[in-house]
Amino acid sequence: MILDIQVSDKNVSSQKTDCFAFLLPEDFKISNDIKTCAKDLGVDIEAYLRQHKFSGKKLETFYLPVVKDDTLSHLIFIGLGKPKVELEGLRRALGHLYKQTSSRKISSFALQMPQLSIIDAPAKLIAQQVSVTLGMAAYDFVEFITTDQERKEKYTNKIIVCVPSKDLPTFKNESKDGEIISQAVNKARHWINLPPMQVTPHELAQEAKKIAKKCDLKITVFDEKEIKKMGMGGLAGVSAGSDLDCHLVIMEYKTKKKNAPTIAFVGKGITFDSGGLSLKPAQSMETMKDDMSGAAAVIAGMEALAQLKPDVNIIGVAPLAENLPSGKATKPGDIVRFYNDKTAEVKNTDAEGRLILADALSYTVKHYKPDVMIDFATLTGACAYALGPFFSGMMSMHDELVDLVQEAADRSGDRVWRLPLHDDYEPAIKSDVADLQNIGNQQYMAGAITAARFLKHFVGETPWVHLDIAGTAFNVPDIPYYRTGATGVGVRLMVDFAMNYNK
């Protein structure tokens, strides 16, 4: 669902809407906006807040129905916590507010924004993130629900954001960009949530083609025959057990700015991961439709960037395959040769993501020579166990690029946490019979890091950051602007990084 988000400099209670909402910091003072609303509705809001001991603590909620002239209105107050309010705190309050209105079947609400000075972020970023977050909060995957009619019905579909007149132009401009970003996030979420019988390598490549045509992007899609001919033994080897062809999707955005730098984004796209012959336990397979989350983020992110038009050139790359067992499948003990001519012993066919990324990364480096490169991959359960569901693992040898990615993560909400990529981990991936082995020696543990060390062999001297999104891509709890299922992690970071690079 696409929200209708409007911006107004008129008082919240003057809006034609079902509900009036306020975000209040801890130990707030009754503002003129609340006083005006109280007068318009004929209710002593301050007395109700005092009686119910509402103090503005994080996500504290007070709901007050009001009847005036035989018309029911709703008042909702959400706590922001202590100033300065972090941007993530604002995002969560917005997500919580949307859930409150939707659960009460409120079709529209007017939101009075708090003073921007209490939020620890620039006004432009606040304005953008309000739109992004509300758009994300509205997404729900109900396509296959047939019996729960209440869940299928969409309630809150119109929001009016009320701001002072001086902030109106900023909010109007940034709200449009925020809508573009949230739509891209939700598109990635929807692809990930769809059953793997519908989102195959071919179908995801077709979605990329549709975006390229719509947004005037150059696109190249290699099929399995071409992939084998080019010597991409990793991508072809992972795909060998499936009846469906693998693909390599390359999308290109060109800026009109001369001598602009080039950024490459690479996303892992295993549309279903059974583990191959190193078969996963049944329970571990249940959510493995999410193993293409990196590719989904890159493809959807390219659509957003094509509309936002950053002053950089961007290459979006997505290797796509299924990892299934069959009589044709790659076996433990097989040795594959990659696009850059390096070889790897396959010790575990469930360590397949690094095999397809190896070909995609080396191809990107050779043909596009990007100034910087970032990959997004649901690569290792080890990273999910190390960091849980709230931070993606960030690994790199390039400190300046790490700083830029960290800044983009903090601004966008796709949070990251750096893990070491020290040379001490290199012996873990040394093979006795090939250049590398595709799973780390157990003596070294640190599965997320040894996987990243494997990828390092395919980026050359290119400044590169690896983001392991295994824990953050699906079923993230306790964040109100997500629902059960895919999060679209990576899209917001990718867009923010490209829009702010080289500034």
ABEGO torsion letter per residue (X at the ends): XBBBBBBBABBAAABBBABBBBBBBBGBBBBAAAAAAAAAAGBBAAAAAAAAGBAGBBGBBBBBBBBBGGBBBBBBBBBAEBOBBBAAAAAAAAAAAAAAAAAAGBABBBBBBBBAAABBBBAAAAAAAAAAAAAAAABBBAAABAABAAAABBABABBBBBBBAAAAAAAAAAAAAAAAAAAAAAAAAAAAABBAAABBAAAAAAAAAAAAAAAGBBBBBBBAAAAAAAGBAAAAAAAAABABBBBBBBBBBBBABBGBBBBBBBBBBBABBAGEABBBBAAAAAAAAAAAAAAAAAAAAAAAAAAAGBABBBBBBBBBBBBBBBAABBBBGBBBBBAAGBBBBBABAABAAAAAAAAAAAAAAAAAGBABBBBBBBABAAAAAAAEAABBBBBBABAAAAAAAAAAAAAAGBBBBBBBABAAAAAAABBAABABBABBBAAAEGAAAAAAAAAAAAAEABBBBBBBAAAAABGBBGBAABBBEBAGBGAAAAAAAAAABGX
